[in-house]
Amino acid sequence: MTVERTTPPIPEAAWFTSSYTSSDTGQCVEVALPGTVAGVRDTKRREQGHIRVPTRSWQRLLLHVKQG
């Protein structure tokens, strides 16, 4: 199977560990906010890629999580 990239890669320098990361449970998430998209990936499985969502959608998700 051939996979074509239609979007530019997110630079490694853009990634940071999410404040929701839990070192106690080993659930580690990294986030990148390079512009109009948010990238989310598993810190332990970076080679498996990441998901991209519009930055506004990511912000709304975080708002809902914070509100419970």
C-alpha positions, 0 to 999 in steps of 0.5 A: 500500500502506498500512502501519499502525504497531502499535508506538510509534516509537523516539525519535531520542535512543535511537539510538547507533552500534554498537561494531561499526561499521567506518568503514574499510568504510563498514558503519555500524549504529545500535542503540537499546535503549529497553526490551524491544526492540532497534532496528537500522538502517543509519546511511546508510539511516535512512529505510528504517526499522529492524528490532526484536528482543526485547532478550534476543535481541539480547543473545544474538546479541551474545554468540554474535558475541563468542564467535566 
